[in-house]
Amino acid sequence: MPRFVSVGLVLVIVYYFFAIIGIEVFSQYVMEDCCKNTTVEVYFATNTSSGPGYFYLMNFHNMANSYVTLFALMAVNNWFIIMDGYVAVTSEFSRLFFMSFYLITMIVLQIVVAFVLEAFIFRIQYKMKIGKGSKDDNLVRVETTMSRAELQFCNAPADVSRSPQPLNYDMDSSAQKLVFRGVRWKTKFSFCLKMYADETKEWLDHAELEERRSNEWLVLNMQSPESDGGNRWEGNNANRRTFTL
C-alpha cells in the first residue's frame, strides 16, 4: 500500500504540472465554434444539435476543467480531436504538450497497473499457501510494559554532573505499570514472513551449516602448511640415495 500511494502521488503531481502549463498556455483561447474549415470543426460547434460535439467543454480555463481535459487525454478518449483543436487555434508546437503528457501518463499508468497486479497475485498466492478458511488479522499489535520508575527515569533530564547511581526498581507485582500498545497495518514483508515461515527456518539452518563448514575449512587451511611442510621433508628423505664407500 505505501508504494501504491507513492505511485498515485506521482500521477497527481504529473496532472498538476501539466494542468498549470495548460492554463498558462491555452486558457486565453476560446474553443466554441473554433477550427473553421478543419476536420475537427464539427466537434467544437455549438449551433448544431446532431452529431458529435461539446468538445469545447474540455478546455484549460481553470483547474477543474484542466483536470477533466487531462483525464480525457489519459483515457485516450478521442484525444487527437482535443489536440487538433488546440493546434488549429495555436500552432503545430502545441502537439509537444499533448504528446509529452500522453507518453508520461502511459509510463506512469503501466507502473500503477503493475503494482495492482502484483498485489492481487501476491494475495492469491498467500491465500493458497495459508488456506482460504484461515482468519487472518491485517493488523500488527505490539505491547511494551514499563514501570513508573522506568518512565520517570526516561523523562527526567540528564544530569551529567552527577555520578551514575545504581537504579533500584520496585519489583513488586502490585507496582503500577504502564502498557504501551502499537498498532499498524501489515506490510508485504509481514505477510511474507508468515507465508514462508517454514522455508525461512530451512534457509537459516542451511546458512548456519554453510557458515560452520566454511569455518572448518578455514581451520584446515591454517593447519595444512605445517603438515605439508613435514610431508615434504619426509618425501625428500625417502627419495635421497645413499652411497657407501
C-alpha positions in Angstrom: 0.0 0.0 0.0 2.7 2.7 0.7 4.3 2.1 -2.6 0.9 2.3 -4.4 0.3 5.6 -2.6 3.7 6.9 -3.8 2.9 6.0 -7.4 -0.5 7.6 -7.1 1.1 10.7 -5.7 3.4 10.8 -8.7 0.4 10.7 -11.0 -1.3 13.6 -9.1 1.9 15.6 -9.4 2.1 15.0 -13.2 -1.6 16.1 -13.5 -0.9 19.3 -11.5 2.3 20.0 -13.6 0.5 19.8 -16.9 -2.6 21.5 -15.7 -0.6 24.6 -14.7 1.2 24.6 -18.1 -2.1 24.2 -19.9 -3.7 27.1 -18.0 -0.8 29.4 -18.7 -0.6 28.5 -22.4 -4.2 27.7 -23.6 -6.5 29.5 -21.1 -6.9 32.6 -23.3 -8.2 30.6 -26.3 -12.0 30.2 -26.9 -12.8 26.8 -28.3 -16.5 27.4 -29.1 -17.1 27.3 -32.9 -13.3 27.2 -33.5 -11.3 25.2 -36.0 -13.1 26.6 -39.1 -12.5 24.6 -42.3 -10.8 21.8 -40.5 -11.6 18.1 -40.0 -12.5 18.7 -36.3 -14.8 21.7 -36.9 -18.0 19.7 -36.2 -16.7 18.5 -32.8 -16.4 22.1 -31.5 -19.6 23.5 -33.0 -22.2 25.0 -30.7 -25.1 25.7 -33.1 -25.8 22.1 -34.0 -28.0 19.5 -32.3 -26.9 16.5 -34.3 -23.6 14.6 -34.5 -20.6 14.8 -32.1 -19.9 17.9 -30.2 -19.3 19.5 -26.8 -15.6 19.1 -27.1 -15.2 22.8 -26.4 -16.1 21.9 -22.8 -12.7 20.3 -22.5 -10.5 23.3 -22.0 -7.9 24.8 -19.7 -9.9 27.8 -18.4 -9.5 26.7 -14.8 -8.0 23.9 -12.7 -11.2 21.7 -12.7 -11.6 21.9 -16.5 -7.9 21.2 -16.9 -8.1 18.0 -14.8 -11.1 16.8 -16.8 -9.3 17.5 -20.1 -6.2 15.7 -18.9 -8.2 12.7 -17.8 -9.8 12.5 -21.2 -6.4 12.7 -22.8 -5.1 10.0 -20.4 -8.0 7.7 -21.2 -7.3 8.1 -24.9 -10.9 9.2 -25.4 -10.7 10.9 -28.8 -7.6 12.7 -27.5 -6.4 13.6 -31.0 -9.6 15.7 -31.5 -8.7 17.8 -28.5 -5.1 18.1 -29.7 -6.1 19.0 -33.3 -8.5 21.6 -31.9 -5.8 23.4 -30.0 -3.3 23.0 -32.8 -5.8 24.8 -35.1 -6.1 27.8 -32.8 -2.4 28.0 -31.9 0.4 26.3 -33.8 1.9 22.9 -34.5 4.1 23.2 -31.5 1.1 22.5 -29.3 1.4 18.9 -30.2 4.5 18.7 -28.0 2.4 19.4 -24.9 -0.2 16.7 -25.6 2.2 14.1 -26.9 4.5 14.5 -23.9 1.6 14.2 -21.5 0.4 11.1 -23.3 3.8 9.4 -23.1 4.4 10.3 -19.4 1.0 9.2 -18.3 1.3 6.0 -20.3 4.5 5.1 -18.4 3.1 6.0 -15.0 -0.1 4.1 -15.7 1.9 1.0 -16.6 3.6 1.2 -13.2 0.3 1.6 -11.4 -1.2 -1.4 -13.2 1.9 -3.4 -12.4 1.6 -2.6 -8.7 -2.1 -3.5 -8.7 -1.5 -6.8 -10.5 1.4 -7.7 -8.2 -0.7 -7.0 -5.1 -3.6 -9.3 -6.4 -1.2 -12.1 -7.4 0.6 -12.0 -4.1 -2.8 -12.1 -2.2 -3.9 -15.1 -4.3 -0.6 -16.9 -3.5 -0.9 -16.0 0.1 -4.4 -17.4 0.4 -3.4 -20.6 -1.4 -0.4 -21.0 0.9 -2.1 -20.3 4.2 -5.6 -21.5 3.3 -8.8 -19.7 2.4 -10.6 -20.7 5.5 -8.0 -19.3 7.9 -8.8 -16.0 9.6 -6.0 -13.5 9.3 -5.8 -10.1 11.0 -4.3 -7.4 8.9 -3.0 -5.5 11.9 0.3 -5.9 13.8 0.0 -5.3 17.6 3.0 -4.7 19.8 2.8 -4.2 23.6 5.6 -2.9 25.8 5.4 -2.7 29.6 7.2 -0.1 31.7 7.1 0.6 35.4 6.6 4.1 36.8 10.2 4.3 37.9 11.4 3.5 34.4 9.1 6.1 32.9 10.3 8.7 35.3 13.9 7.9 34.6 13.3 8.2 30.8 11.5 11.6 31.2 13.9 13.0 33.7 16.5 15.5 32.3 20.0 14.1 32.1 22.4 15.4 34.8 26.0 14.9 33.6 27.5 16.5 36.7 26.1 13.8 39.0 27.9 10.5 39.2 25.9 7.5 38.0 23.9 5.8 40.6 22.5 2.2 40.6 18.9 2.0 39.6 16.6 0.4 42.2 13.2 -0.5 40.7 10.3 -1.8 42.7 9.8 -5.5 41.6 6.5 -5.8 43.5 3.8 -7.2 41.3 1.4 -4.7 42.7 3.5 -1.8 41.5 1.9 0.5 38.9 2.9 -0.2 35.3 2.2 1.4 32.0 1.5 -0.6 28.9 2.2 1.0 25.5 0.4 -0.6 22.6 1.3 0.0 19.0 -0.9 -0.9 16.1 0.0 -0.7 12.4 -1.2 -2.3 9.2 0.7 -5.4 8.0 3.0 -4.8 5.0 4.0 -7.3 2.3 7.1 -8.2 4.3 4.9 -9.2 7.3 2.8 -11.4 5.1 5.9 -13.0 3.5 7.3 -13.9 7.0 4.1 -15.8 7.7 3.8 -17.2 4.3 7.4 -18.6 4.1 7.8 -19.4 7.8 8.9 -23.0 7.2 11.2 -22.1 4.3 12.7 -19.3 6.3 13.7 -21.8 9.1 15.3 -24.1 6.5 17.2 -21.2 4.9 18.5 -20.1 8.3 19.6 -23.7 9.1 21.3 -24.0 5.7 23.1 -20.7 6.2 24.3 -21.8 9.6 25.5 -25.1 8.2 27.4 -23.3 5.4 29.0 -21.0 7.9 30.1 -23.9 10.0 31.6 -25.6 7.0 33.4 -22.5 5.9 34.9 -22.1 9.4 36.1 -25.7 9.5 37.6 -25.3 6.0 39.4 -22.2 7.2 40.8 -24.0 10.2 42.0 -26.9 8.0 43.7 -24.4 5.6 45.5 -22.8 8.5 46.8 -26.2 9.7 47.7 -27.5 6.3 51.0 -25.6 5.7 52.7 -27.2 8.7 51.6 -30.7 7.7 52.6 -30.1 4.1 56.0 -29.0 5.2 56.5 -32.1 7.3 55.3 -34.4 4.5 57.6 -32.6 2.0 60.6 -33.1 4.3 59.8 -36.8 4.7 59.4 -37.2 0.9 62.8 -35.6 0.3 64.5 -38.0 2.8 62.8 -41.0 1.2 63.9 -40.1 -2.3 67.5 -39.4 -1.2 70.1 -42.0 -2.4 72.8 -43.4 -0.1 76.3 -44.3 -1.4 78.6 -46.5 0.7 82.4 -46.2 0.1 
